[in-house]
Amino acid sequence: MSEQTRAAHEDAMLKRLARVEGQIRGIQAMIRRSEDCEAIAQQFAAARKALDKAYQEMLACLLEEAVLDPEHDPGETLARVRAIFTKYT
C-alpha cells in the first residue's frame, strides 16, 4: 500500500471515529436530559452500526496487508489470514 493510500485510509478512519465519538456524546446528552428510552436505543443502534463499519474497514486493511505482503509464500499468507479471522471475528 502506498504512503498516499495509507494516509487517505487513516484520514477516513479518523473521520469515521470522530463521527462515532459525536454520536456517543449525543447519547450521553440524551441520557442527561432523560429522553425517551426508545430514542436513546435508536441512537445506540446507529452508533454501534457506525463503529462496526469502522471495524470492518480496519479488518479489511489488515487483510489487505497480509495478502499483499510479497515476503510471504501462499501458505504463510493463508495461515496469516486464518489467524486474523480467528483472532478478530
Jmol script that loads the backbone (N, CA, C; Angstrom):
load data "model"
ATOM      1  N   MET A   1       0.854  -1.175   0.000  1.00  0.00           N
ATOM      2  CA  MET A   1       0.000   0.000   0.000  1.00  0.00           C
ATOM      3  C   MET A   1       0.898   1.236   0.000  1.00  0.00           C
ATOM      4  N   SER A   2       0.600   2.159  -0.890  1.00  0.00           N
ATOM      5  CA  SER A   2       1.425   3.364  -0.977  1.00  0.00           C
ATOM      6  C   SER A   2       1.205   4.249   0.244  1.00  0.00           C
ATOM      7  N   GLU A   3       2.155   5.103   0.484  1.00  0.00           N
ATOM      8  CA  GLU A   3       2.062   6.021   1.627  1.00  0.00           C
ATOM      9  C   GLU A   3       0.851   6.937   1.488  1.00  0.00           C
ATOM     10  N   GLN A   4       0.581   7.373   0.251  1.00  0.00           N
ATOM     11  CA  GLN A   4      -0.564   8.249  -0.004  1.00  0.00           C
ATOM     12  C   GLN A   4      -1.883   7.513   0.269  1.00  0.00           C
ATOM     13  N   THR A   5      -1.969   6.260  -0.154  1.00  0.00           N
ATOM     14  CA  THR A   5      -3.169   5.461   0.080  1.00  0.00           C
ATOM     15  C   THR A   5      -3.360   5.217   1.565  1.00  0.00           C
ATOM     16  N   ARG A   6      -2.262   4.891   2.243  1.00  0.00           N
ATOM     17  CA  ARG A   6      -2.327   4.662   3.694  1.00  0.00           C
ATOM     18  C   ARG A   6      -2.814   5.909   4.409  1.00  0.00           C
ATOM     19  N   ALA A   7      -2.276   7.061   4.030  1.00  0.00           N
ATOM     20  CA  ALA A   7      -2.674   8.322   4.661  1.00  0.00           C
ATOM     21  C   ALA A   7      -4.163   8.600   4.429  1.00  0.00           C
ATOM     22  N   ALA A   8      -4.644   8.300   3.230  1.00  0.00           N
ATOM     23  CA  ALA A   8      -6.065   8.510   2.929  1.00  0.00           C
ATOM     24  C   ALA A   8      -6.936   7.588   3.775  1.00  0.00           C
ATOM     25  N   HIS A   9      -6.510   6.322   3.943  1.00  0.00           N
ATOM     26  CA  HIS A   9      -7.256   5.376   4.781  1.00  0.00           C
ATOM     27  C   HIS A   9      -7.270   5.842   6.234  1.00  0.00           C
ATOM     28  N   GLU A  10      -6.125   6.281   6.715  1.00  0.00           N
ATOM     29  CA  GLU A  10      -6.047   6.756   8.097  1.00  0.00           C
ATOM     30  C   GLU A  10      -6.946   7.960   8.317  1.00  0.00           C
ATOM     31  N   ASP A  11      -6.935   8.897   7.374  1.00  0.00           N
ATOM     32  CA  ASP A  11      -7.770  10.093   7.483  1.00  0.00           C
ATOM     33  C   ASP A  11      -9.246   9.719   7.501  1.00  0.00           C
ATOM     34  N   ALA A  12      -9.638   8.813   6.616  1.00  0.00           N
ATOM     35  CA  ALA A  12     -11.035   8.374   6.570  1.00  0.00           C
ATOM     36  C   ALA A  12     -11.436   7.681   7.870  1.00  0.00           C
ATOM     37  N   MET A  13     -10.537   6.851   8.414  1.00  0.00           N
ATOM     38  CA  MET A  13     -10.836   6.157   9.665  1.00  0.00           C
ATOM     39  C   MET A  13     -10.979   7.137  10.821  1.00  0.00           C
ATOM     40  N   LEU A  14     -10.086   8.108  10.890  1.00  0.00           N
ATOM     41  CA  LEU A  14     -10.170   9.096  11.963  1.00  0.00           C
ATOM     42  C   LEU A  14     -11.457   9.912  11.875  1.00  0.00           C
ATOM     43  N   LYS A  15     -11.872  10.258  10.667  1.00  0.00           N
ATOM     44  CA  LYS A  15     -13.135  10.988  10.493  1.00  0.00           C
ATOM     45  C   LYS A  15     -14.318  10.130  10.909  1.00  0.00           C
ATOM     46  N   ARG A  16     -14.289   8.865  10.535  1.00  0.00           N
ATOM     47  CA  ARG A  16     -15.372   7.953  10.906  1.00  0.00           C
ATOM     48  C   ARG A  16     -15.457   7.821  12.427  1.00  0.00           C
ATOM     49  N   LEU A  17     -14.313   7.674  13.074  1.00  0.00           N
ATOM     50  CA  LEU A  17     -14.298   7.541  14.529  1.00  0.00           C
ATOM     51  C   LEU A  17     -14.732   8.830  15.224  1.00  0.00           C
ATOM     52  N   ALA A  18     -14.394   9.971  14.641  1.00  0.00           N
ATOM     53  CA  ALA A  18     -14.842  11.251  15.201  1.00  0.00           C
ATOM     54  C   ALA A  18     -16.367  11.348  15.152  1.00  0.00           C
ATOM     55  N   ARG A  19     -16.965  10.851  14.059  1.00  0.00           N
ATOM     56  CA  ARG A  19     -18.433  10.858  13.965  1.00  0.00           C
ATOM     57  C   ARG A  19     -19.047   9.945  15.029  1.00  0.00           C
ATOM     58  N   VAL A  20     -18.432   8.779  15.242  1.00  0.00           N
ATOM     59  CA  VAL A  20     -18.921   7.867  16.272  1.00  0.00           C
ATOM     60  C   VAL A  20     -18.796   8.536  17.641  1.00  0.00           C
ATOM     61  N   GLU A  21     -17.681   9.200  17.862  1.00  0.00           N
ATOM     62  CA  GLU A  21     -17.489   9.905  19.134  1.00  0.00           C
ATOM     63  C   GLU A  21     -18.586  10.951  19.334  1.00  0.00           C
ATOM     64  N   GLY A  22     -18.930  11.667  18.278  1.00  0.00           N
ATOM     65  CA  GLY A  22     -20.014  12.643  18.363  1.00  0.00           C
ATOM     66  C   GLY A  22     -21.344  11.987  18.683  1.00  0.00           C
ATOM     67  N   GLN A  23     -21.580  10.825  18.083  1.00  0.00           N
ATOM     68  CA  GLN A  23     -22.818  10.100  18.376  1.00  0.00           C
ATOM     69  C   GLN A  23     -22.867   9.692  19.845  1.00  0.00           C
ATOM     70  N   ILE A  24     -21.753   9.227  20.371  1.00  0.00           N
ATOM     71  CA  ILE A  24     -21.707   8.803  21.775  1.00  0.00           C
ATOM     72  C   ILE A  24     -21.949  10.001  22.696  1.00  0.00           C
ATOM     73  N   ARG A  25     -21.347  11.129  22.377  1.00  0.00           N
ATOM     74  CA  ARG A  25     -21.598  12.338  23.182  1.00  0.00           C
ATOM     75  C   ARG A  25     -23.069  12.737  23.121  1.00  0.00           C
ATOM     76  N   GLY A  26     -23.674  12.570  21.941  1.00  0.00           N
ATOM     77  CA  GLY A  26     -25.099  12.857  21.806  1.00  0.00           C
ATOM     78  C   GLY A  26     -25.945  11.937  22.672  1.00  0.00           C
ATOM     79  N   ILE A  27     -25.576  10.672  22.725  1.00  0.00           N
ATOM     80  CA  ILE A  27     -26.291   9.713  23.572  1.00  0.00           C
ATOM     81  C   ILE A  27     -26.164  10.111  25.039  1.00  0.00           C
ATOM     82  N   GLN A  28     -24.966  10.494  25.435  1.00  0.00           N
ATOM     83  CA  GLN A  28     -24.774  10.929  26.821  1.00  0.00           C
ATOM     84  C   GLN A  28     -25.668  12.121  27.146  1.00  0.00           C
ATOM     85  N   ALA A  29     -25.762  13.064  26.217  1.00  0.00           N
ATOM     86  CA  ALA A  29     -26.608  14.244  26.430  1.00  0.00           C
ATOM     87  C   ALA A  29     -28.082  13.833  26.518  1.00  0.00           C
ATOM     88  N   MET A  30     -28.494  12.891  25.691  1.00  0.00           N
ATOM     89  CA  MET A  30     -29.880  12.422  25.732  1.00  0.00           C
ATOM     90  C   MET A  30     -30.192  11.789  27.084  1.00  0.00           C
ATOM     91  N   ILE A  31     -29.258  11.014  27.607  1.00  0.00           N
ATOM     92  CA  ILE A  31     -29.460  10.377  28.912  1.00  0.00           C
ATOM     93  C   ILE A  31     -29.551  11.439  30.000  1.00  0.00           C
ATOM     94  N   ARG A  32     -28.668  12.432  29.951  1.00  0.00           N
ATOM     95  CA  ARG A  32     -28.703  13.516  30.947  1.00  0.00           C
ATOM     96  C   ARG A  32     -30.034  14.265  30.905  1.00  0.00           C
ATOM     97  N   ARG A  33     -30.623  14.388  29.715  1.00  0.00           N
ATOM     98  CA  ARG A  33     -31.900  15.082  29.566  1.00  0.00           C
ATOM     99  C   ARG A  33     -33.090  14.160  29.835  1.00  0.00           C
ATOM    100  N   SER A  34     -32.802  12.928  30.200  1.00  0.00           N
ATOM    101  CA  SER A  34     -33.838  11.921  30.486  1.00  0.00           C
ATOM    102  C   SER A  34     -34.785  11.744  29.308  1.00  0.00           C
ATOM    103  N   GLU A  35     -34.219  11.691  28.115  1.00  0.00           N
ATOM    104  CA  GLU A  35     -35.049  11.486  26.928  1.00  0.00           C
ATOM    105  C   GLU A  35     -35.600  10.068  26.897  1.00  0.00           C
ATOM    106  N   ASP A  36     -36.549   9.875  26.016  1.00  0.00           N
ATOM    107  CA  ASP A  36     -37.232   8.599  25.855  1.00  0.00           C
ATOM    108  C   ASP A  36     -36.236   7.470  25.582  1.00  0.00           C
ATOM    109  N   CYS A  37     -36.424   6.343  26.251  1.00  0.00           N
ATOM    110  CA  CYS A  37     -35.513   5.204  26.109  1.00  0.00           C
ATOM    111  C   CYS A  37     -35.446   4.698  24.672  1.00  0.00           C
ATOM    112  N   GLU A  38     -36.559   4.712  23.964  1.00  0.00           N
ATOM    113  CA  GLU A  38     -36.533   4.223  22.588  1.00  0.00           C
ATOM    114  C   GLU A  38     -35.680   5.123  21.702  1.00  0.00           C
ATOM    115  N   ALA A  39     -35.768   6.429  21.904  1.00  0.00           N
ATOM    116  CA  ALA A  39     -34.945   7.359  21.116  1.00  0.00           C
ATOM    117  C   ALA A  39     -33.465   7.133  21.416  1.00  0.00           C
ATOM    118  N   ILE A  40     -33.158   6.891  22.665  1.00  0.00           N
ATOM    119  CA  ILE A  40     -31.769   6.624  23.053  1.00  0.00           C
ATOM    120  C   ILE A  40     -31.306   5.300  22.436  1.00  0.00           C
ATOM    121  N   ALA A  41     -32.165   4.296  22.480  1.00  0.00           N
ATOM    122  CA  ALA A  41     -31.822   2.992  21.896  1.00  0.00           C
ATOM    123  C   ALA A  41     -31.557   3.123  20.399  1.00  0.00           C
ATOM    124  N   GLN A  42     -32.329   3.942  19.706  1.00  0.00           N
ATOM    125  CA  GLN A  42     -32.102   4.158  18.274  1.00  0.00           C
ATOM    126  C   GLN A  42     -30.722   4.756  18.023  1.00  0.00           C
ATOM    127  N   GLN A  43     -30.333   5.700  18.856  1.00  0.00           N
ATOM    128  CA  GLN A  43     -29.019   6.326  18.703  1.00  0.00           C
ATOM    129  C   GLN A  43     -27.895   5.348  19.041  1.00  0.00           C
ATOM    130  N   PHE A  44     -28.118   4.506  20.054  1.00  0.00           N
ATOM    131  CA  PHE A  44     -27.153   3.449  20.361  1.00  0.00           C
ATOM    132  C   PHE A  44     -26.959   2.537  19.154  1.00  0.00           C
ATOM    133  N   ALA A  45     -28.079   2.134  18.536  1.00  0.00           N
ATOM    134  CA  ALA A  45     -28.005   1.241  17.381  1.00  0.00           C
ATOM    135  C   ALA A  45     -27.226   1.896  16.246  1.00  0.00           C
ATOM    136  N   ALA A  46     -27.468   3.172  16.015  1.00  0.00           N
ATOM    137  CA  ALA A  46     -26.758   3.889  14.955  1.00  0.00           C
ATOM    138  C   ALA A  46     -25.263   3.970  15.262  1.00  0.00           C
ATOM    139  N   ALA A  47     -24.916   4.235  16.510  1.00  0.00           N
ATOM    140  CA  ALA A  47     -23.504   4.332  16.903  1.00  0.00           C
ATOM    141  C   ALA A  47     -22.824   2.966  16.785  1.00  0.00           C
ATOM    142  N   ARG A  48     -23.512   1.922  17.192  1.00  0.00           N
ATOM    143  CA  ARG A  48     -22.950   0.571  17.072  1.00  0.00           C
ATOM    144  C   ARG A  48     -22.697   0.215  15.615  1.00  0.00           C
ATOM    145  N   LYS A  49     -23.653   0.553  14.755  1.00  0.00           N
ATOM    146  CA  LYS A  49     -23.510   0.243  13.339  1.00  0.00           C
ATOM    147  C   LYS A  49     -22.330   1.018  12.750  1.00  0.00           C
ATOM    148  N   ALA A  50     -22.189   2.267  13.119  1.00  0.00           N
ATOM    149  CA  ALA A  50     -21.076   3.078  12.622  1.00  0.00           C
ATOM    150  C   ALA A  50     -19.735   2.526  13.115  1.00  0.00           C
ATOM    151  N   LEU A  51     -19.680   2.106  14.368  1.00  0.00           N
ATOM    152  CA  LEU A  51     -18.448   1.532  14.901  1.00  0.00           C
ATOM    153  C   LEU A  51     -18.138   0.189  14.241  1.00  0.00           C
ATOM    154  N   ASP A  52     -19.175  -0.615  14.006  1.00  0.00           N
ATOM    155  CA  ASP A  52     -18.979  -1.886  13.291  1.00  0.00           C
ATOM    156  C   ASP A  52     -18.417  -1.642  11.899  1.00  0.00           C
ATOM    157  N   LYS A  53     -18.920  -0.618  11.213  1.00  0.00           N
ATOM    158  CA  LYS A  53     -18.433  -0.296   9.866  1.00  0.00           C
ATOM    159  C   LYS A  53     -16.964   0.122   9.930  1.00  0.00           C
ATOM    160  N   ALA A  54     -16.595   0.916  10.910  1.00  0.00           N
ATOM    161  CA  ALA A  54     -15.194   1.314  11.076  1.00  0.00           C
ATOM    162  C   ALA A  54     -14.322   0.082  11.333  1.00  0.00           C
ATOM    163  N   TYR A  55     -14.823  -0.826  12.156  1.00  0.00           N
ATOM    164  CA  TYR A  55     -14.085  -2.050  12.456  1.00  0.00           C
ATOM    165  C   TYR A  55     -13.901  -2.891  11.195  1.00  0.00           C
ATOM    166  N   GLN A  56     -14.949  -2.996  10.388  1.00  0.00           N
ATOM    167  CA  GLN A  56     -14.851  -3.762   9.151  1.00  0.00           C
ATOM    168  C   GLN A  56     -13.809  -3.164   8.214  1.00  0.00           C
ATOM    169  N   GLU A  57     -13.761  -1.853   8.150  1.00  0.00           N
ATOM    170  CA  GLU A  57     -12.757  -1.181   7.312  1.00  0.00           C
ATOM    171  C   GLU A  57     -11.346  -1.484   7.812  1.00  0.00           C
ATOM    172  N   MET A  58     -11.161  -1.466   9.130  1.00  0.00           N
ATOM    173  CA  MET A  58      -9.848  -1.756   9.700  1.00  0.00           C
ATOM    174  C   MET A  58      -9.467  -3.213   9.453  1.00  0.00           C
ATOM    175  N   LEU A  59     -10.432  -4.109   9.579  1.00  0.00           N
ATOM    176  CA  LEU A  59     -10.174  -5.524   9.325  1.00  0.00           C
ATOM    177  C   LEU A  59      -9.803  -5.742   7.861  1.00  0.00           C
ATOM    178  N   ALA A  60     -10.484  -5.066   6.957  1.00  0.00           N
ATOM    179  CA  ALA A  60     -10.157  -5.170   5.533  1.00  0.00           C
ATOM    180  C   ALA A  60      -8.736  -4.693   5.278  1.00  0.00           C
ATOM    181  N   CYS A  61      -8.332  -3.620   5.924  1.00  0.00           N
ATOM    182  CA  CYS A  61      -6.966  -3.108   5.782  1.00  0.00           C
ATOM    183  C   CYS A  61      -5.956  -4.151   6.271  1.00  0.00           C
ATOM    184  N   LEU A  62      -6.241  -4.750   7.404  1.00  0.00           N
ATOM    185  CA  LEU A  62      -5.358  -5.771   7.967  1.00  0.00           C
ATOM    186  C   LEU A  62      -5.222  -6.954   7.010  1.00  0.00           C
ATOM    187  N   LEU A  63      -6.335  -7.372   6.427  1.00  0.00           N
ATOM    188  CA  LEU A  63      -6.302  -8.484   5.477  1.00  0.00           C
ATOM    189  C   LEU A  63      -5.548  -8.118   4.200  1.00  0.00           C
ATOM    190  N   GLU A  64      -5.756  -6.899   3.722  1.00  0.00           N
ATOM    191  CA  GLU A  64      -5.025  -6.447   2.537  1.00  0.00           C
ATOM    192  C   GLU A  64      -3.522  -6.483   2.780  1.00  0.00           C
ATOM    193  N   GLU A  65      -3.106  -6.016   3.945  1.00  0.00           N
ATOM    194  CA  GLU A  65      -1.680  -6.039   4.265  1.00  0.00           C
ATOM    195  C   GLU A  65      -1.151  -7.471   4.271  1.00  0.00           C
ATOM    196  N   ALA A  66      -1.920  -8.387   4.823  1.00  0.00           N
ATOM    197  CA  ALA A  66      -1.488  -9.786   4.891  1.00  0.00           C
ATOM    198  C   ALA A  66      -1.402 -10.397   3.495  1.00  0.00           C
ATOM    199  N   VAL A  67      -2.409 -10.160   2.676  1.00  0.00           N
ATOM    200  CA  VAL A  67      -2.478 -10.777   1.349  1.00  0.00           C
ATOM    201  C   VAL A  67      -1.463 -10.165   0.392  1.00  0.00           C
ATOM    202  N   LEU A  68      -1.226  -8.886   0.498  1.00  0.00           N
ATOM    203  CA  LEU A  68      -0.347  -8.206  -0.457  1.00  0.00           C
ATOM    204  C   LEU A  68       1.120  -8.193  -0.037  1.00  0.00           C
ATOM    205  N   ASP A  69       1.456  -8.823   1.083  1.00  0.00           N
ATOM    206  CA  ASP A  69       2.843  -8.866   1.547  1.00  0.00           C
ATOM    207  C   ASP A  69       3.653  -9.801   0.648  1.00  0.00           C
ATOM    208  N   PRO A  70       4.570  -9.269  -0.140  1.00  0.00           N
ATOM    209  CA  PRO A  70       5.312 -10.107  -1.090  1.00  0.00           C
ATOM    210  C   PRO A  70       6.351 -11.022  -0.431  1.00  0.00           C
ATOM    211  N   GLU A  71       6.627 -10.819   0.834  1.00  0.00           N
ATOM    212  CA  GLU A  71       7.654 -11.607   1.513  1.00  0.00           C
ATOM    213  C   GLU A  71       7.153 -12.967   1.998  1.00  0.00           C
ATOM    214  N   HIS A  72       5.847 -13.207   1.891  1.00  0.00           N
ATOM    215  CA  HIS A  72       5.299 -14.473   2.368  1.00  0.00           C
ATOM    216  C   HIS A  72       4.815 -15.323   1.198  1.00  0.00           C
ATOM    217  N   ASP A  73       5.047 -16.625   1.314  1.00  0.00           N
ATOM    218  CA  ASP A  73       4.543 -17.528   0.292  1.00  0.00           C
ATOM    219  C   ASP A  73       3.041 -17.754   0.536  1.00  0.00           C
ATOM    220  N   PRO A  74       2.339 -18.336  -0.424  1.00  0.00           N
ATOM    221  CA  PRO A  74       0.888 -18.506  -0.292  1.00  0.00           C
ATOM    222  C   PRO A  74       0.459 -19.252   0.977  1.00  0.00           C
ATOM    223  N   GLY A  75       1.223 -20.237   1.383  1.00  0.00           N
ATOM    224  CA  GLY A  75       0.882 -20.979   2.598  1.00  0.00           C
ATOM    225  C   GLY A  75       0.955 -20.105   3.835  1.00  0.00           C
ATOM    226  N   GLU A  76       1.998 -19.297   3.920  1.00  0.00           N
ATOM    227  CA  GLU A  76       2.133 -18.373   5.057  1.00  0.00           C
ATOM    228  C   GLU A  76       1.018 -17.324   5.039  1.00  0.00           C
ATOM    229  N   THR A  77       0.710 -16.841   3.845  1.00  0.00           N
ATOM    230  CA  THR A  77      -0.351 -15.838   3.713  1.00  0.00           C
ATOM    231  C   THR A  77      -1.682 -16.407   4.173  1.00  0.00           C
ATOM    232  N   LEU A  78      -1.992 -17.619   3.743  1.00  0.00           N
ATOM    233  CA  LEU A  78      -3.239 -18.251   4.151  1.00  0.00           C
ATOM    234  C   LEU A  78      -3.284 -18.444   5.665  1.00  0.00           C
ATOM    235  N   ALA A  79      -2.188 -18.866   6.243  1.00  0.00           N
ATOM    236  CA  ALA A  79      -2.133 -19.046   7.696  1.00  0.00           C
ATOM    237  C   ALA A  79      -2.353 -17.713   8.408  1.00  0.00           C
ATOM    238  N   ARG A  80      -1.773 -16.657   7.861  1.00  0.00           N
ATOM    239  CA  ARG A  80      -1.951 -15.326   8.447  1.00  0.00           C
ATOM    240  C   ARG A  80      -3.405 -14.858   8.357  1.00  0.00           C
ATOM    241  N   VAL A  81      -4.031 -15.071   7.207  1.00  0.00           N
ATOM    242  CA  VAL A  81      -5.430 -14.684   7.033  1.00  0.00           C
ATOM    243  C   VAL A  81      -6.316 -15.464   8.000  1.00  0.00           C
ATOM    244  N   ARG A  82      -6.077 -16.745   8.132  1.00  0.00           N
ATOM    245  CA  ARG A  82      -6.858 -17.554   9.078  1.00  0.00           C
ATOM    246  C   ARG A  82      -6.660 -17.066  10.510  1.00  0.00           C
ATOM    247  N   ALA A  83      -5.441 -16.730  10.857  1.00  0.00           N
ATOM    248  CA  ALA A  83      -5.174 -16.223  12.206  1.00  0.00           C
ATOM    249  C   ALA A  83      -5.904 -14.908  12.465  1.00  0.00           C
ATOM    250  N   ILE A  84      -5.946 -14.049  11.441  1.00  0.00           N
ATOM    251  CA  ILE A  84      -6.665 -12.775  11.571  1.00  0.00           C
ATOM    252  C   ILE A  84      -8.140 -13.028  11.827  1.00  0.00           C
ATOM    253  N   PHE A  85      -8.745 -13.916  11.023  1.00  0.00           N
ATOM    254  CA  PHE A  85     -10.172 -14.226  11.213  1.00  0.00           C
ATOM    255  C   PHE A  85     -10.425 -14.848  12.574  1.00  0.00           C
ATOM    256  N   THR A  86      -9.563 -15.735  13.008  1.00  0.00           N
ATOM    257  CA  THR A  86      -9.750 -16.386  14.301  1.00  0.00           C
ATOM    258  C   THR A  86      -9.653 -15.366  15.441  1.00  0.00           C
ATOM    259  N   LYS A  87      -8.704 -14.469  15.338  1.00  0.00           N
ATOM    260  CA  LYS A  87      -8.466 -13.520  16.415  1.00  0.00           C
ATOM    261  C   LYS A  87      -9.487 -12.375  16.454  1.00  0.00           C
ATOM    262  N   TYR A  88      -9.904 -11.893  15.291  1.00  0.00           N
ATOM    263  CA  TYR A  88     -10.695 -10.655  15.268  1.00  0.00           C
ATOM    264  C   TYR A  88     -12.159 -10.805  14.865  1.00  0.00           C
ATOM    265  N   THR A  89     -12.615 -12.029  14.567  1.00  0.00           N
ATOM    266  CA  THR A  89     -14.034 -12.155  14.231  1.00  0.00           C
ATOM    267  C   THR A  89     -14.709 -13.170  15.129  1.00  0.00           C
TER     268      THR A  89
END
end "model"
wireframe off; spacefill off
backbone 0.3
color backbone group
